[in-house]
Amino acid sequence: MNPHETRPPQQRDGPIPGLDDGSLSSSEMLQRHLGTAHVVKVFNNITFWHLASLARPAGAADRSALPIAGDDPAAKAAVTGFLCRTCGRRWSRDNS
């Protein structure tokens, strides 16, 4: 895949049933493709350089929030733990 591709996905990838008709989201399609893996989305609304600069301890008045989306509570807890380990324990496990 060319990282500089400028064509719309439909022209580049061809028809994709489910996405084209709106019956599946890209995350649902990914989940089906990965089988028993658990899909959790967390970094979709933040750029990598903001992870360190915007991280604040629990209770800080200027703390940002990262939405964590998924349908498996254990998988979401694992992702929250990952955030705690990779962001210097600045993210709370309760996402508050």
TORGUFI-520008 format. One record per residue (C-alpha): z, x, y; residue number from 1. Coordinates in Angstrom, 3 decimals, decimal comma, always signed. Layout:
SITE  z  x  y  i
SITE  Z  X  Y  NUM
...
//
This chain:
SITE  z  x  y  i
SITE  +0,000  +0,000  +0,000  1
SITE  -0,964  +1,316  +3,403  2
SITE  +2,079  +1,284  +5,770  3
SITE  -0,312  +0,924  +8,711  4
SITE  -1,998  -2,202  +7,316  5
SITE  -2,833  -4,612  +10,126  6
SITE  -4,305  -7,544  +8,211  7
SITE  -2,130  -10,650  +7,732  8
SITE  -0,401  -10,764  +4,317  9
SITE  -2,689  -13,568  +3,080  10
SITE  -5,764  -11,406  +3,660  11
SITE  -4,126  -8,272  +2,320  12
SITE  -2,443  -9,743  -0,779  13
SITE  -4,584  -12,787  -1,523  14
SITE  -3,176  -16,211  -2,365  15
SITE  +0,457  -16,294  -3,465  16
SITE  +1,383  -19,671  -4,951  17
SITE  +4,878  -20,689  -3,932  18
SITE  +4,814  -18,785  -0,671  19
SITE  +1,543  -20,280  +0,511  20
SITE  +2,600  -23,864  -0,179  21
SITE  +6,135  -23,344  +1,132  22
SITE  +7,853  -24,257  -2,128  23
SITE  +9,549  -20,812  -2,382  24
SITE  +11,022  -18,409  +0,116  25
SITE  +10,302  -14,705  -0,231  26
SITE  +13,886  -14,220  -1,455  27
SITE  +13,470  -16,902  -4,116  28
SITE  +10,248  -15,268  -5,263  29
SITE  +11,972  -11,882  -5,385  30
SITE  +14,836  -13,368  -7,429  31
SITE  +12,379  -14,786  -9,951  32
SITE  +10,594  -11,451  -10,176  33
SITE  +13,826  -9,521  -10,745  34
SITE  +15,088  -11,809  -13,484  35
SITE  +18,832  -11,425  -14,002  36
SITE  +19,434  -9,289  -10,902  37
SITE  +21,329  -10,893  -8,024  38
SITE  +19,550  -10,919  -4,661  39
SITE  +21,813  -10,542  -1,636  40
SITE  +20,417  -10,172  +1,868  41
SITE  +22,460  -8,409  +4,528  42
SITE  +20,361  -5,964  +6,558  43
SITE  +17,658  -8,401  +7,673  44
SITE  +18,944  -8,835  +11,210  45
SITE  +20,113  -5,352  +12,177  46
SITE  +18,322  -2,059  +12,669  47
SITE  +19,587  +1,044  +10,893  48
SITE  +20,654  +2,782  +14,095  49
SITE  +22,891  -0,150  +15,019  50
SITE  +24,869  +0,010  +11,760  51
SITE  +26,987  +2,902  +13,002  52
SITE  +26,931  +2,158  +16,713  53
SITE  +27,906  -1,524  +16,431  54
SITE  +30,428  -1,295  +13,588  55
SITE  +33,946  -2,228  +14,708  56
SITE  +37,236  -2,701  +12,851  57
SITE  +38,408  -6,173  +11,889  58
SITE  +39,970  -7,910  +14,872  59
SITE  +38,043  -5,979  +17,530  60
SITE  +36,993  -8,264  +20,384  61
SITE  +33,499  -6,760  +20,527  62
SITE  +32,889  -6,785  +16,773  63
SITE  +29,450  -7,818  +15,537  64
SITE  +28,919  -9,906  +12,427  65
SITE  +26,398  -9,386  +9,644  66
SITE  +25,475  -12,540  +7,760  67
SITE  +25,504  -12,025  +4,001  68
SITE  +23,232  -14,420  +2,137  69
SITE  +23,216  -15,005  -1,595  70
SITE  +24,285  -17,539  -4,167  71
SITE  +26,513  -15,291  -6,307  72
SITE  +30,013  -14,693  -4,892  73
SITE  +30,577  -11,535  -6,971  74
SITE  +27,282  -10,038  -5,815  75
SITE  +28,137  -10,830  -2,186  76
SITE  +31,554  -9,201  -2,650  77
SITE  +29,846  -6,098  -4,074  78
SITE  +27,571  -5,923  -1,025  79
SITE  +30,567  -6,328  +1,290  80
SITE  +32,247  -3,451  -0,556  81
SITE  +29,109  -1,386  -0,068  82
SITE  +29,282  -2,072  +3,673  83
SITE  +32,928  -0,987  +3,723  84
SITE  +32,111  +2,290  +1,964  85
SITE  +28,962  +3,128  +3,934  86
SITE  +30,129  +2,094  +7,393  87
SITE  +33,394  +4,018  +7,383  88
SITE  +35,444  +1,010  +6,283  89
SITE  +34,695  -0,699  +9,575  90
SITE  +33,547  -3,955  +7,954  91
SITE  +36,183  -6,301  +6,566  92
SITE  +35,850  -7,740  +3,088  93
SITE  +36,355  -11,278  +4,394  94
SITE  +33,370  -11,015  +6,806  95
SITE  +35,564  -12,268  +9,656  96
//
